[in-house]
């Protein structure tokens, strides 16, 4: 999906998931929201530089820093295992399960390192929430791209034939399914806000309700996108 779809759908999913947490402390909203936005755009290493400074320029700059630091570390690790380094501009590096596991592991390790260096800092809670937001954003990005025609090469760079994809072309304006996903997310958020604000949902059930609602929305999205796993020829997804 394109960047604005990634950000909007990830933020909607974040609200569904984190409503019980945010409702208790509104100051956490920009923290977790910022983390989710970072995670939602970080895997798009193929993102082109905007012709002029706009809202996407900070995202492009962040991706450039990411490519020169964390991504290089991942490429070096893959090279040691495979004996040959994959191309640094191949977006399959960050659109695969190995890439997802590496990024989540790296973020988690950094979080624990900060917690170890500053064990008594009161700001650590916000660090944990922000880090969790990045990981959630990465997961949303992964799920959203499953729905697209280009899909994901699941085990790249260790295997280039296992592919999972849907039937959505994000730039096709005649396909209204992405718009329907936004409507579905908005309706779910409104329903949960009504449920929580009226007190109809007991406090100890708020998290299960949020998780269940997000799971239902995700399953409906994947079903409507006709997501299927296939076996493709080697390299079919190169730079798609």
SVG drawing of the C-alpha trace seen along z (x, -y; Angstrom):
<svg xmlns="http://www.w3.org/2000/svg" viewBox="-24 -22 54 45">
<polyline fill="none" stroke="black" stroke-width="0.4" points="0.0,0.0 1.0,-3.6 2.4,-5.6 -0.8,-7.4 -2.8,-4.2 -0.1,-2.6 -0.2,-5.4 -4.0,-5.9 -4.8,-2.2 -2.1,-1.6 -3.3,-4.6 -6.8,-3.2 -5.7,0.2 -3.6,-1.4 -6.7,-3.2 -8.7,0.1 -5.9,1.9 -4.8,-0.8 -8.1,-2.4 -8.0,-0.9 -4.5,-2.2 -5.1,-5.7 -8.3,-6.3 -6.5,-6.1 -3.7,-8.5 -4.2,-10.7 -0.5,-11.8 0.3,-8.3 -1.6,-8.9 1.1,-10.9 3.8,-8.5 2.2,-5.3 0.9,-7.1 4.3,-8.3 5.8,-4.8 3.1,-3.3 3.7,-5.9 7.4,-5.2 6.8,-1.4 4.2,-1.9 6.6,-3.6 10.0,-2.2 9.9,1.0 9.4,-1.1 13.1,-1.4 12.2,-1.9 10.5,-5.2 11.5,-7.9 12.6,-11.4 9.8,-13.9 10.3,-16.5 9.6,-19.2 9.5,-19.4 6.1,-18.0 4.6,-15.8 6.4,-12.8 9.9,-14.4 10.5,-13.5 9.5,-9.9 12.0,-9.8 14.8,-11.2 14.1,-8.6 14.2,-5.8 17.6,-7.0 19.0,-6.9 17.5,-3.5 19.1,-2.2 22.5,-3.4 22.5,-1.9 20.1,0.9 19.5,2.2 23.2,2.4 23.6,4.5 20.8,6.8 22.4,7.1 25.8,7.9 24.2,10.6 22.4,12.1 25.7,12.1 27.4,14.0 24.7,16.7 24.3,16.9 27.8,16.1 26.5,13.3 24.9,10.1 21.5,9.2 21.0,5.9 20.4,3.0 17.7,1.5 15.5,4.6 12.4,3.9 11.9,7.6 14.5,7.3 12.0,5.5 8.9,7.2 9.5,10.7 9.3,12.7 13.2,12.7 13.2,8.9 10.2,8.5 11.8,10.7 15.1,8.9 13.6,5.5 11.3,6.4 14.3,8.1 16.5,5.1 13.9,2.7 13.3,4.9 17.0,5.2 17.4,1.5 14.5,1.0 16.0,3.5 19.4,1.8 17.9,-1.6 16.1,-0.1 19.3,1.4 21.2,-1.8 18.5,-3.9 16.6,-1.5 15.1,-4.2 14.1,-6.7 10.4,-7.6 10.4,-8.1 11.0,-4.4 7.3,-3.7 7.1,-6.1 10.1,-4.4 8.4,-1.0 5.1,-2.4 6.9,-4.1 8.9,-0.9 5.8,1.2 4.1,-1.3 7.0,-0.8 6.6,3.0 2.8,2.7 3.3,0.4 5.6,2.9 3.0,5.6 0.3,3.5 2.6,2.6 3.2,6.3 -0.5,7.2 -1.5,4.3 1.0,5.3 -0.3,8.9 -3.5,7.5 -1.8,6.0 -1.2,7.6 2.6,7.4 2.4,9.0 5.3,10.3 8.2,12.7 7.8,14.4 11.3,15.9 13.5,13.5 16.6,13.6 16.7,17.3 14.0,18.3 12.6,16.4 9.7,18.6 7.3,18.6 5.0,15.6 1.8,14.4 -0.4,11.7 -3.9,10.4 -5.7,8.8 -5.6,5.1 -3.8,2.6 -3.4,-0.4 -3.3,-3.0 -6.5,-1.7 -9.1,-4.2 -11.9,-2.0 -11.1,0.6 -12.9,-0.7 -11.7,2.0 -9.1,-0.2 -11.7,-2.8 -13.9,-0.1 -11.1,0.9 -11.0,-2.7 -14.7,-2.7 -14.6,0.6 -11.9,-0.7 -13.8,-3.9 -17.0,-2.1 -15.1,0.3 -13.5,-2.7 -16.8,-4.5 -18.5,-1.4 -15.8,-0.7 -15.8,-4.4 -19.6,-4.1 -19.2,-0.8 -16.4,-2.1 -17.9,-5.5 -21.3,-4.1 -19.8,-1.7 -21.4,1.3 -18.0,3.0 -16.4,4.0 -12.9,2.7 -11.3,6.2 -12.9,7.0 -11.7,3.9 -8.4,5.4 -10.0,8.7 -12.6,6.7 -10.0,4.5 -7.9,7.4 -10.9,9.3 -12.2,6.3 -8.8,5.8 -8.6,9.5 -12.1,9.5 -11.2,6.4 -7.9,7.9 -9.5,11.2 -12.2,9.3 -9.6,7.2 -7.5,10.3 -10.6,12.1 -11.8,9.2 -8.4,8.8 -8.4,12.5 -5.0,13.2 -3.4,16.4 -0.1,18.1 1.6,19.1 5.0,20.3 6.6,18.0 9.6,18.2 12.9,17.2 13.2,13.4 9.7,12.6 9.3,10.0 12.6,8.3 12.1,4.5 8.3,4.7"/>
</svg>
